[in-house]
Amino acid sequence: MSGSEAERKILGHITEMISQEKDLRERLARQEIDEPTERARLAGLETELDRCWDLLRQRRARIEAGQDPGGANVRPASEVEGYLS
């Protein structure tokens, strides 16, 4: 898979998760799910989104440094969630 194909795949996954977030919020507004369910699912999505954005940043940084973007790896949630803004 080429670098641009991999990036499109990551961005597609991000777009899909953002759509899922929106759907969860709409389902809560329609009272199809309760708040604890929404919060739990959103927390999982947010963590996965953070991991995808981290992977994308790693890949782009490697490209800028003249390195193979394929050397970037999905990091554990505990590592990605521990970053300071």
RONULO-905512 format. One record per residue (C-alpha): residue in three letters; chain; y, x, z. Coordinates in steps of 0.02 Angstrom, whole numbers. Each point is the difference from the previous one (the first is absolute). Example, Ala and Ser with C-alpha at 12.3 -4.5 7.8 and 13.67 -1.06 7.14 Angstrom:
<nulos>
<code Ala	unit A	y -225	x 615	z 390>
<code Ser	unit A	y 172	x 69	z -33>
</nulos>
This chain:
<nulos>
<code Met	unit A	y 0	x 0	z 0>
<code Ser	unit A	y 167	x 74	z -50>
<code Gly	unit A	y 143	x 18	z 123>
<code Ser	unit A	y 98	x -144	z -74>
<code Glu	unit A	y -155	x -112	z -1>
<code Ala	unit A	y -31	x 39	z 184>
<code Glu	unit A	y 181	x -36	z 42>
<code Arg	unit A	y -7	x -167	z -92>
<code Lys	unit A	y -158	x -44	z 95>
<code Ile	unit A	y 82	x 41	z 168>
<code Leu	unit A	y 156	x -98	z -47>
<code Gly	unit A	y -108	x -146	z -56>
<code His	unit A	y -87	x 0	z 168>
<code Ile	unit A	y 169	x 4	z 88>
<code Thr	unit A	y 61	x -147	z -104>
<code Glu	unit A	y -158	x -97	z 40>
<code Met	unit A	y 22	x 28	z 188>
<code Ile	unit A	y 183	x -51	z -7>
<code Ser	unit A	y -56	x -161	z -84>
<code Gln	unit A	y -128	x -26	z 139>
<code Glu	unit A	y 138	x 23	z 130>
<code Lys	unit A	y 106	x -132	z -85>
<code Asp	unit A	y -149	x -117	z -9>
<code Leu	unit A	y -36	x 21	z 186>
<code Arg	unit A	y 180	x -42	z 45>
<code Glu	unit A	y -4	x -153	z -113>
<code Arg	unit A	y -165	x -58	z 75>
<code Leu	unit A	y 74	x 17	z 174>
<code Ala	unit A	y 153	x -102	z -53>
<code Arg	unit A	y -117	x -136	z -65>
<code Gln	unit A	y -98	x 13	z 164>
<code Glu	unit A	y -160	x 45	z -92>
<code Ile	unit A	y -25	x 146	z 119>
<code Asp	unit A	y 62	x 35	z 175>
<code Glu	unit A	y 118	x 139	z 55>
<code Pro	unit A	y -132	x 112	z 80>
<code Thr	unit A	y -102	x -5	z -161>
<code Glu	unit A	y 153	x 39	z -105>
<code Arg	unit A	y 53	x 144	z 114>
<code Ala	unit A	y -173	x 77	z -1>
<code Arg	unit A	y -16	x -9	z -189>
<code Leu	unit A	y 178	x 62	z -26>
<code Ala	unit A	y -31	x 148	z 115>
<code Gly	unit A	y -150	x 50	z -104>
<code Leu	unit A	y 95	x -18	z -163>
<code Glu	unit A	y 149	x 98	z 66>
<code Thr	unit A	y -113	x 143	z 54>
<code Glu	unit A	y -86	x 3	z -170>
<code Leu	unit A	y 169	x -6	z -88>
<code Asp	unit A	y 60	x 148	z 104>
<code Arg	unit A	y -155	x 97	z -50>
<code Cys	unit A	y 26	x -39	z -184>
<code Trp	unit A	y 184	x 48	z 4>
<code Asp	unit A	y -49	x 162	z 89>
<code Leu	unit A	y -128	x 39	z -135>
<code Leu	unit A	y 128	x -34	z -136>
<code Arg	unit A	y 127	x 115	z 85>
<code Gln	unit A	y -131	x 136	z 18>
<code Arg	unit A	y -44	x -12	z -184>
<code Arg	unit A	y 182	x 7	z -54>
<code Ala	unit A	y 36	x 147	z 114>
<code Arg	unit A	y -149	x 95	z -71>
<code Ile	unit A	y 61	x -33	z -178>
<code Glu	unit A	y 175	x 63	z 46>
<code Ala	unit A	y -79	x 156	z 76>
<code Gly	unit A	y -101	x 31	z -158>
<code Gln	unit A	y -164	x -43	z 86>
<code Asp	unit A	y -140	x -118	z -50>
<code Pro	unit A	y 42	x -176	z 63>
<code Gly	unit A	y -187	x -31	z 12>
<code Gly	unit A	y 0	x 109	z 155>
<code Ala	unit A	y 91	x -135	z 98>
<code Asn	unit A	y -109	x -99	z 119>
<code Val	unit A	y 13	x -166	z 89>
<code Arg	unit A	y 40	x 47	z 179>
<code Pro	unit A	y -68	x -92	z 152>
<code Ala	unit A	y 104	x -145	z 63>
<code Ser	unit A	y 23	x 89	z 166>
<code Glu	unit A	y 86	x 145	z -89>
<code Val	unit A	y 108	x -103	z -117>
<code Glu	unit A	y 52	x -124	z 134>
<code Gly	unit A	y 51	x 145	z 113>
<code Tyr	unit A	y 139	x 59	z -116>
<code Leu	unit A	y 178	x -18	z 60>
<code Ser	unit A	y 125	x -85	z -113>
</nulos>
